[in-house]
Amino acid sequence: MSDLIDDPQPGQNTPEYTVSEISGEVKRTLEGAFGRIRVRGEVGRVFKARSGHLYYDVKDDRNVLACTTWKGQVAGLSVVPEEGLEVIVTGRLTAFGAQSKYNMNVDDVAVAGQGALMALLEKRKKQLQAEGLFDASLKQKLPYLPEIIGVVTSPSGAVIRDILHRLRDRFPRKVLIWPVAVQGANCAPEVARAIDGFNAMTAGGALPRPDLLIVARGGGSVEDLWGFNEEVVARAAAASAIPLISAVGHESDTTLIDYVSDQRAPTPTAAAELAVPVRLDLIAWADNQAARLSRAALSAITGRRQRLADLARALPRHDTLFDTPRQRLDLIAERLPNALRHGTQARAVLLTKSSASLRPILLSRMVQAKRDHLNAHVARMHPRQLIRDIKQKDAALQALTQRLSLAGATQITRLRTRIESTDRLLSTLGYEATLERGYAVVRAEGQVVTTKAQAAKSAALEIQFVDGRLTVGGRPVKKPGNPAPSDQGSLF
């Protein structure tokens, strides 16, 4: 039997692998057989881990391929995978032995066709519109003549030269340029940072904050302009506190930033025209307004001068205005001397009569009486007299206070004595004192009983003595024809 066990069994010369060895062999076989590949399909489940790695599926109608983009590779993607988007992913096929699965490490994602891009754009557009970012109430009015204009564009393209040339021709203004990539993977984050950066500037600082922003780019394909369709750019433009003009592509090109900006320009040159007015037109308009003002002022002065002349013809001549006052003055001048003489004589007679009644002795007596009265008042106003008067008033006040206190105490004592005598009289006249002489009070149901008939009708009686109360039974009422015996005697 032992010989049979030790004999080699068929197939025992097949090499043995550990689990890790076979997993590694499978991984090497996959990576060596396929190398770098491109796969087309629809993006399914998308999950971004806390570590920053991106996990998603690329599927068709029958199979699913798990894809992974590491954290360091995500920034290089030109298109971030979104569920339902048809894409072409590029990378290497590999295996994950810990779960016996194979997947694809993707380092590039491209949208499969322009139709898929437009479908994604329409989806984002509906999402932002549902959030209210396209509402006309959020649009800001552009400043008529901004002092500083911020331009977000590529510094090396023809766009910035066209904008600067157009501004110089129309109305030269200060321009701040924020250089960004206008296509590719870095376009969307750089444009969003530029818009936020201009808004973060301090008004009146060393680098002043612009009064108007222009986001500009020349024309191109849908893929070239796709950075301006990213959600991060649209949200940054919608949140801008500085009025913003979008000038991306040509007139027929429409990007997502056009819907959220405060004003859309068909071209970058048109954006410069919207930003500032024409300086020569303003000068001509100002000259025209000045000429109109001069003509209006001259016409007004001429009309008022004519009106004054018409009124002047209706007035009398100035030399005839003084004829009547001059005659009145002559008449008064003739009557004045006689009036002065008569007035003086009448007052002289009145003075003579008044002086005759004022004899010297009477005047001296009147003066002496006034003097005595004045001296009496002066004596009363002397400090010593005032102190004496104050002391007298204080003594009188103290005496009055003592009398008032004594009268109050006497009245209180008298009232207390009266109350006590009244109380004693009440105690004497009350029925409680009568009880001490052998009397009692009979009550039935809380009411005093004064007759035998009332007592006979009551079922129970309460008798109050001097030292307390006692309850006893009453006599039942006899009904005619049916006498009822009583087991308890009557008190009466």
C-alpha angles and dihedrals in degrees: 000000000000090000090057091052095050094048112105113255122225112277096021090123089068109112117254122227132195117229092255091048094052091045091052092047092052090049093051091047093052095046092044096046098047106022113174112358142172121225128190123207148110120290112244128174113009122196129173114199125216088251089063096251116136121224122186144144130244111201145170129195094290113022142035128217117202112223132194130194114187122226093257091052097049094076090057096055113111090202125030109222115252127186113267095019118129107226144165111230123198126201146088130305113233141159134241107214096189089072100021090243135130124215142164125256103217122201099167133040124189129178112249102235137335092274091064090050092052091048090052090047091051091050092052091045092055091046094052092042090053088054090055098246091132096053115131090223089069093056114108124217114249115242112254095227113008118200096210127026122198116209122197108197144100111298093214101052132091091250097078091046091053092049094048092046092050093047091049091052096046106033122334112235136170111269128200114197122204106194116221140161108263096200139022133045095315096051101086099045093044094049091048091049091049093054092047091045094054090049091050093059119107119244110244093011129133088277101033122221114252121247092213136023128212120194105194141175135158125248126288146136125304090261092051092051095041094103089070090054093060117115094233091060093047093050093047091051092047092050094049113121089198115078108257133206118200116210105169119153126333130317093277094050117093124186133179093257089063091067096051099039121097092238133011121214120198092221137010089252090055089050090059089050091052092048099059137018124237109276094210090050089053091050091049091047091049091049090049091050091048091051091049090049092051092049092048092049092048091048092050092049092048092050093049092047090054091047091051091051091051092051092046091057090056093054122086121252115280095234091057094053092075099049097091096042089048092054091047090052092051091051093050092046090056094048097044100078093052091047091051092051094049092047093050093049093049092051092047091056092048091050092051091053093049094048092052091060093050105081120184096240093052091048092050092051092050091049092049092050091051090048093052092048090050092049091052091054091047091052091051090051093056113118094237092051090048091052090048092051091049092051091049092050091048092051090049090050092050091050092048090049092052092048091049092050092048092048091050093050091047092050092049091050091049093050092047091051090049092051092050093050090048090051092051090049090050091051090050094049096042123101093243089071089050090056089062088063092060103273127127137202119230120206134181119195090345094308125109113251115216104166137053092237091058091049092049092055094052121092092209135016131207117210120196117206128180092267100039148312132292128197119212135171121263131223116270117242113257113233118211114264095007112073114192121208117234122221093194126063125234125251089222 
